[in-house]
Amino acid sequence: MTSPNFNIILALIGGILLAIMIKLNSALALSVSPVYASWLAHGIGTVVALLLIVIVARLMLNTPTNISAICMASPPIWSYFGGIPGALVIIFAAMTVNSSVGLLGTLVLGLLGQIIFGLVVDSLGLFGLPKKVINRYQSLPILMIVSGSYLIILSGPGL
Amino acid sequence: MIGVIVIALLNGCFIGLSRVLNGRLSQDKGPFIASFYNHLIGTLILTLVVGIIGLSSNTSWNYISITNQHWSLYLGGVIGALYVVINSHIITEIGALKAALLVISGQMLTGVMLGLGELTWFSALMQFGGVALIIVGIYLCKKMEQ
């Protein structure tokens, strides 16, 4: 088990990577279309993930970790399809950005959607994730991060 | 208007759904294999979409605009693969809500840094307030984790 602090830092690093990724992909989308840019990014991502698997498997050969246990594991079939909603996001975003909702609304509503979804999944323990008790103390960080994000999106640093 | 608002909200749910499914796969197969399947399935779906768009519109493929890109633009895909690895791991550890909150926080703080230099006093003030709120929010998330 990794320590709680380590996971928090890892999550923040994930956010940093995501911001840089969106910046690069939207620069690519300006010269080719958004869907096409996403297609290219997914293709490159597939190759890179495969390379990472090979590297990690090599490194694990010298450790006691049992690779065959990973090979034998059979997760539910639906867990393989995370790429479908992920790929659809770019298409729906293209729809809403060019509507009355605009870029600002797309970003803010998307953020709210993520948090509502997270709340529902955690409180019911859906999709095989551990069930987490949601109490009223959690509403404070939610409120602060959402309103802080709203201010930043409104000030428009071009996210 | 209501229709587009619902689509924009659903889009956020789709982002969450994608991450949760990858997280579930990661529980059994590890985050690297989860990232691989996420990108593989995504590529297949988008190949279909790109194909349909290409067939339904008469625009010919513009190969020149693809090869003329600066190489750094393709780094988006490389970073994406790493991002899914990280997210698939943390979501199984800290849950979907906290993962979403902290990823959004990192994203917003980076957005502020990437956008510095194009500020008016008013927008600088708004960003300062936003950054302060998010940092306190992260601190509260961290307190709850312990």
Interface residues (C-beta under 8 A of the other chain):
Chain A: M1 T2 P4 N5 N7 I8 L10 A11 L12 I13 G14 G15 I16 L17 L18 A19 I20 M21 I22 K23 L24 N25 A27 L28 S31 V32 S33 V35 Y36 A37 S38 W39 L40 A41 H42 G43 I44 G45 T46 V48 A49 L50 L52 I53 V56 I70 A73 S74 P75 P76 W78 S79 Y80 F81 G82 G83 I84 P85 G86 A87 L88 V89 I90 I91 F92 A93 M95 T96 S99 S100 V101 G105 T106 L109 G110 L111 L112 G113 Q114 I115 I116 F117 G118 L119 V121 D122 L126 F127 G128 L129 P130 K132 I134 Y137 Q138 L140 P141 I142 M144 I145 S147 G148 S149 Y150 L151 I152 I153 L154 S155 G156 P157 G158 L159
Chain B: M1 V4 I5 I7 A8 L9 L10 N11 G12 C13 F14 I15 G16 L17 S18 R19 V20 L21 N22 G23 R24 L25 Q27 D28 K29 G30 F32 I33 A34 S35 F36 Y37 N38 H39 L40 I41 G42 T43 L44 I45 L46 T47 V49 V50 I53 N62 S65 I66 N68 Q69 S72 L73 Y74 L75 G76 G77 V78 I79 G80 A81 L82 Y83 V84 V85 I86 N87 H89 I90 I91 T92 E93 I94 G95 A96 L97 K98 A99 A100 L101 L102 V103 I104 S105 G106 Q107 M108 L109 T110 G111 V112 L114 G115 L116 E118 L119 F122 S123 A124 M126 Q127 G129 G130 V131 A132 L133 I134 V136 G137 I138 L140 C141 K142 M144 E145 Q146
